[in-house]
Amino acid sequence: MNQPIELSLEQEFQLKSFADQVQLMSREQSQEFLIKLYKQMMIREKMYQHFIKQEWNLNEGKVFKQK
């Protein structure tokens, strides 16, 4: 995966809208928001890991059977 991932036009618009909203926040509001956003990203990553483990049958205690 050598090519950078590009945002769609819709995503670019959403990013601009988000940036405009952040500009209107106070420093304290933006810091609180950033912490909440980071927590959501961590939760999302944990969910992805959980779903991949389920999909690939990597649940703890399971052993792959050889055919």
Distance bins in CASP14 RR format, pairs under 12 A and 6 or more apart:
PFRMAT RR
TARGET T0000
AUTHOR 0000-0000-0000
RMODE 2
METHOD distances of the structure
MODEL  1
5 11 0 0 0 0 0 1 0 0 0 0 0
6 12 0 0 0 0 1 0 0 0 0 0 0
7 13 0 0 0 0 1 0 0 0 0 0 0
7 14 0 0 0 0 1 0 0 0 0 0 0
7 15 1 0 0 1 0 0 0 0 0 0 0
7 16 0 0 0 0 0 1 0 0 0 0 0
7 18 0 0 0 0 0 1 0 0 0 0 0
8 14 0 0 0 0 1 0 0 0 0 0 0
8 15 0 0 0 0 0 1 0 0 0 0 0
9 15 0 0 0 0 0 1 0 0 0 0 0
9 16 0 0 0 0 0 1 0 0 0 0 0
10 16 0 0 0 0 0 1 0 0 0 0 0
10 17 0 0 0 0 0 1 0 0 0 0 0
11 17 0 0 0 0 0 1 0 0 0 0 0
11 18 0 0 0 0 0 1 0 0 0 0 0
12 18 0 0 0 0 0 1 0 0 0 0 0
12 19 0 0 0 0 0 1 0 0 0 0 0
13 19 0 0 0 0 0 1 0 0 0 0 0
13 20 0 0 0 0 0 1 0 0 0 0 0
14 20 0 0 0 0 0 1 0 0 0 0 0
14 21 0 0 0 0 0 1 0 0 0 0 0
15 21 0 0 0 0 0 1 0 0 0 0 0
15 22 0 0 0 0 0 1 0 0 0 0 0
16 22 0 0 0 0 0 1 0 0 0 0 0
16 23 0 0 0 0 0 1 0 0 0 0 0
17 23 0 0 0 0 0 1 0 0 0 0 0
17 24 0 0 0 0 0 1 0 0 0 0 0
18 24 0 0 0 0 0 1 0 0 0 0 0
18 25 0 0 0 0 0 1 0 0 0 0 0
18 30 0 0 0 0 0 1 0 0 0 0 0
18 33 0 0 0 0 0 1 0 0 0 0 0
18 34 0 0 0 0 0 1 0 0 0 0 0
18 37 0 0 0 0 1 0 0 0 0 0 0
19 25 0 0 0 0 0 1 0 0 0 0 0
19 30 0 0 0 0 0 1 0 0 0 0 0
21 29 0 0 0 0 0 1 0 0 0 0 0
21 30 0 0 0 0 1 0 0 0 0 0 0
21 33 0 0 0 0 1 0 0 0 0 0 0
22 29 0 0 0 0 1 0 0 0 0 0 0
22 30 1 0 1 0 0 0 0 0 0 0 0
22 31 0 0 0 0 0 1 0 0 0 0 0
22 32 0 0 0 0 0 1 0 0 0 0 0
22 33 1 0 0 1 0 0 0 0 0 0 0
22 34 0 0 0 0 1 0 0 0 0 0 0
22 37 0 0 0 0 0 1 0 0 0 0 0
23 29 0 0 0 0 0 1 0 0 0 0 0
23 30 0 0 0 0 1 0 0 0 0 0 0
24 30 0 0 0 0 1 0 0 0 0 0 0
24 33 0 0 0 0 0 1 0 0 0 0 0
25 31 0 0 0 0 1 0 0 0 0 0 0
25 32 0 0 0 0 1 0 0 0 0 0 0
25 33 1 0 0 1 0 0 0 0 0 0 0
25 34 0 0 0 0 1 0 0 0 0 0 0
26 32 0 0 0 0 1 0 0 0 0 0 0
26 33 0 0 0 0 0 1 0 0 0 0 0
27 33 0 0 0 0 0 1 0 0 0 0 0
27 34 0 0 0 0 0 1 0 0 0 0 0
28 34 0 0 0 0 0 1 0 0 0 0 0
28 35 0 0 0 0 0 1 0 0 0 0 0
29 35 0 0 0 0 0 1 0 0 0 0 0
29 36 0 0 0 0 0 1 0 0 0 0 0
30 36 0 0 0 0 0 1 0 0 0 0 0
30 37 0 0 0 0 0 1 0 0 0 0 0
31 37 0 0 0 0 0 1 0 0 0 0 0
31 38 0 0 0 0 0 1 0 0 0 0 0
32 38 0 0 0 0 0 1 0 0 0 0 0
32 39 0 0 0 0 0 1 0 0 0 0 0
33 39 0 0 0 0 0 1 0 0 0 0 0
33 40 0 0 0 0 0 1 0 0 0 0 0
34 40 0 0 0 0 0 1 0 0 0 0 0
34 41 0 0 0 0 0 1 0 0 0 0 0
35 41 0 0 0 0 0 1 0 0 0 0 0
35 42 0 0 0 0 0 1 0 0 0 0 0
36 42 0 0 0 0 0 1 0 0 0 0 0
36 43 0 0 0 0 0 1 0 0 0 0 0
37 43 0 0 0 0 0 1 0 0 0 0 0
37 44 0 0 0 0 0 1 0 0 0 0 0
38 44 0 0 0 0 0 1 0 0 0 0 0
38 45 0 0 0 0 0 1 0 0 0 0 0
39 45 0 0 0 0 0 1 0 0 0 0 0
39 46 0 0 0 0 0 1 0 0 0 0 0
40 46 0 0 0 0 0 1 0 0 0 0 0
40 47 0 0 0 0 0 1 0 0 0 0 0
41 47 0 0 0 0 0 1 0 0 0 0 0
41 48 0 0 0 0 0 1 0 0 0 0 0
42 48 0 0 0 0 0 1 0 0 0 0 0
42 49 0 0 0 0 0 1 0 0 0 0 0
43 49 0 0 0 0 0 1 0 0 0 0 0
43 50 0 0 0 0 0 1 0 0 0 0 0
44 50 0 0 0 0 0 1 0 0 0 0 0
44 51 0 0 0 0 0 1 0 0 0 0 0
45 51 0 0 0 0 0 1 0 0 0 0 0
45 52 0 0 0 0 0 1 0 0 0 0 0
46 52 0 0 0 0 0 1 0 0 0 0 0
46 53 0 0 0 0 0 1 0 0 0 0 0
47 53 0 0 0 0 0 1 0 0 0 0 0
47 54 0 0 0 0 0 1 0 0 0 0 0
48 54 0 0 0 0 0 1 0 0 0 0 0
48 55 0 0 0 0 0 1 0 0 0 0 0
49 55 0 0 0 0 0 1 0 0 0 0 0
49 56 0 0 0 0 0 1 0 0 0 0 0
49 58 0 0 0 0 1 0 0 0 0 0 0
49 59 0 0 0 0 0 1 0 0 0 0 0
50 56 0 0 0 0 0 1 0 0 0 0 0
50 58 0 0 0 0 0 1 0 0 0 0 0
50 59 0 0 0 0 1 0 0 0 0 0 0
50 60 0 0 0 0 0 1 0 0 0 0 0
51 58 0 0 0 0 0 1 0 0 0 0 0
51 59 0 0 0 0 0 1 0 0 0 0 0
52 58 1 0 0 1 0 0 0 0 0 0 0
52 59 0 0 0 0 0 1 0 0 0 0 0
53 59 1 0 0 1 0 0 0 0 0 0 0
53 60 0 0 0 0 1 0 0 0 0 0 0
53 61 0 0 0 0 0 1 0 0 0 0 0
53 62 0 0 0 0 1 0 0 0 0 0 0
54 60 0 0 0 0 0 1 0 0 0 0 0
54 62 0 0 0 0 0 1 0 0 0 0 0
56 62 0 0 0 0 0 1 0 0 0 0 0
56 64 0 0 0 0 0 1 0 0 0 0 0
57 63 0 0 0 0 0 1 0 0 0 0 0
57 64 1 0 0 1 0 0 0 0 0 0 0
57 65 0 0 0 0 0 1 0 0 0 0 0
58 64 0 0 0 0 1 0 0 0 0 0 0
END
